[in-house]
Amino acid sequence: MCEYCIQHGAGKKWYLAAQNYARELARSEERESFIHDFFKNYRRNYNRNVRKMDIAGRLPFVRDYAMKKFDSYFNYKHSGQVISLEDAVSICTIPGRVSVIDCPCKKYLLGENEKKCILFGTTAEIVDNIPEFSPVQDMGAEDVAELLKDLDEAGQVHTVWTFKTPYIGALCNCNRSDCLLFHLKERYNSKNIIKKGHEVAYVDVEVCDGCGICQDNCQFNAVDLQQGKATVNKRCHGCGVCRSFCPVEAIHLLPKIEV
């Protein structure tokens, strides 16, 4: 279990705890204004953060301090963690309202619209009042599950996101090419922007035929080919994208404690 599970999940998966989606939590600690600013000004905020970090990166005496502040922001204000498809589907049965909007990241980076950013409860209510994303599209449990399955098969990584931890307001489904946070994670080598999940990929070498499709589609460069077989390295985040693409079903997700 991760630190969030201990602090916010009573020792179990913290993102499956109903209290972390509660309206009362969302309405406290000025989260509403934080959420509104996050979505309304996401372009400006992203550019500002990149500009600050790039400047700090050129000044060795402030680089370490800046990275600590950077990681702290994503740890306590907007923290993301990789989850499996199964957990993503389960999560969407917890909040009273589940909605989907065009992905802000893909809109900004590629200039394309795709409804794959899932919002919960109060977050959906707030974003529904932002013209760029309004109206949000409400979805039932079966429709959300089908959408998540389609996104999983398309190689999208499922991540839960907080708006002032531990309130969970969104479930994102992105990849390296269209996700602002993926870009930041790789650009600054941060561990806190997108945390590893609770599972890890396991390859059944008796079944694996060494086709390399899993390696081509892994979003974290976590698959190697050795002696004609796929192997999973320490960069694995437990997203399960490799599992979705394996044509012979040789890859499984297992809890880290079992690996």
Secondary structure as GFF3:
##gff-version 3
##sequence-region A 1 259
A	DSSP	alpha_helix	3	8	.	.	.	ID=ss1
A	DSSP	three_ten_helix	14	16	.	.	.	ID=ss2
A	DSSP	three_ten_helix	18	21	.	.	.	ID=ss3
A	DSSP	alpha_helix	23	26	.	.	.	ID=ss4
A	DSSP	alpha_helix	31	40	.	.	.	ID=ss5
A	DSSP	alpha_helix	42	57	.	.	.	ID=ss6
A	DSSP	alpha_helix	60	76	.	.	.	ID=ss7
A	DSSP	beta_strand	80	83	.	.	.	ID=ss8
A	DSSP	alpha_helix	85	91	.	.	.	ID=ss9
A	DSSP	beta_strand	98	102	.	.	.	ID=ss10
A	DSSP	alpha_helix	104	110	.	.	.	ID=ss11
A	DSSP	beta_strand	115	120	.	.	.	ID=ss12
A	DSSP	alpha_helix	121	127	.	.	.	ID=ss13
A	DSSP	beta_strand	137	138	.	.	.	ID=ss14
A	DSSP	alpha_helix	141	153	.	.	.	ID=ss15
A	DSSP	beta_strand	157	162	.	.	.	ID=ss16
A	DSSP	beta_strand	168	174	.	.	.	ID=ss17
A	DSSP	alpha_helix	180	188	.	.	.	ID=ss18
A	DSSP	beta_strand	194	195	.	.	.	ID=ss19
A	DSSP	beta_strand	199	203	.	.	.	ID=ss20
A	DSSP	alpha_helix	213	217	.	.	.	ID=ss21
A	DSSP	beta_strand	223	226	.	.	.	ID=ss22
A	DSSP	beta_strand	229	232	.	.	.	ID=ss23
A	DSSP	alpha_helix	241	245	.	.	.	ID=ss24
A	DSSP	beta_strand	251	255	.	.	.	ID=ss25
A	DSSP	three_ten_helix	256	258	.	.	.	ID=ss26
###
